Amino acid sequence: TSLKSVDHYEDALLQILSGEADALIADLTICELLVIRDVNRSLSTLNKPLAIEEIGIAVNKGEEELKRIIKTRLDILTSEGELKNYHTKWFDDPSWLALLP
């Protein structure tokens, strides 16, 4: 087994589809996007991610009001189920891919 790095995810995808590579290790969202775009349905993701990393938002020091606004909005989006809806929109329904150039 060997590990090879690539400059772009599309390069890795082409290597997988051509049989030059067996797998791609990337952020879950990238893997899910590649699976959604796979019209031949030959790709899949792991049932469970290898690791989970928290997503962060960088804010300048001293921006307490901005931090409060961001936290409040995220709390609202979570409690109302909107974050789940966004995930469904972007990852479970591939129709938006037709809008890409």
C-alpha positions in Angstrom: 0.0 0.0 0.0 1.3 3.4 -0.9 0.1 7.0 -0.3 0.1 9.6 -3.1 -0.8 13.2 -2.8 -2.5 15.2 -5.5 -3.0 18.9 -6.2 -6.8 18.7 -6.7 -9.6 16.5 -5.7 -10.5 16.0 -9.3 -7.1 14.5 -10.0 -7.7 12.0 -7.2 -11.2 11.2 -8.6 -9.7 10.6 -12.1 -7.1 8.2 -10.6 -9.8 6.3 -8.7 -12.1 6.0 -11.7 -9.2 4.9 -13.9 -8.1 2.3 -11.4 -4.8 4.0 -10.6 -5.9 4.6 -7.0 -8.2 2.7 -4.7 -9.3 5.4 -2.3 -9.4 9.1 -1.4 -8.9 10.4 2.1 -10.5 13.9 2.3 -13.0 15.9 4.3 -16.4 14.2 4.5 -18.1 17.0 2.5 -15.7 16.5 -0.4 -16.2 12.8 -0.4 -20.0 13.2 -0.2 -19.9 15.7 -3.1 -17.8 13.3 -5.3 -20.3 10.5 -4.5 -23.3 12.7 -5.4 -21.6 13.7 -8.7 -20.8 10.1 -9.6 -23.4 9.4 -12.3 -22.2 5.8 -12.6 -22.8 5.1 -8.9 -19.4 3.4 -8.6 -18.2 5.5 -5.6 -19.2 5.3 -2.0 -18.0 6.7 1.4 -17.2 4.9 4.6 -20.2 4.4 6.9 -18.3 6.1 9.7 -15.7 8.9 9.2 -12.1 8.1 10.1 -12.0 11.2 12.4 -14.3 14.1 13.3 -12.9 17.6 13.6 -14.9 20.5 14.9 -15.4 23.4 12.5 -14.4 26.8 13.7 -15.1 30.4 12.9 -12.2 32.9 13.3 -13.1 36.2 14.8 -10.7 39.1 15.7 -9.9 39.5 19.4 -12.1 42.0 21.1 -15.1 41.3 18.8 -17.3 40.2 21.6 -20.5 41.5 20.0 -19.7 39.7 16.7 -19.0 36.4 18.6 -22.3 36.8 20.5 -24.2 37.4 17.2 -22.6 34.4 15.5 -23.2 32.1 18.5 -26.8 33.2 18.8 -27.5 32.6 15.1 -25.9 29.2 15.1 -27.9 28.2 18.2 -31.1 29.3 16.4 -30.2 27.5 13.2 -29.5 24.3 15.2 -32.6 24.5 17.4 -34.9 25.1 14.4 -33.3 22.3 12.4 -32.0 24.6 9.7 -28.4 23.3 9.8 -29.9 19.8 9.1 -32.0 21.3 6.3 -28.9 22.8 4.8 -27.1 19.5 4.9 -30.0 17.8 3.2 -30.2 20.5 0.5 -26.5 20.4 -0.4 -25.7 16.7 0.1 -28.9 14.6 -0.2 -30.3 16.4 -3.3 -27.8 16.7 -6.1 -30.0 18.8 -8.4 -28.0 21.9 -7.6 -25.0 20.3 -9.4 -26.6 21.1 -12.7 -26.0 24.8 -11.9 -22.2 24.4 -11.8 -20.2 25.5 -14.8 
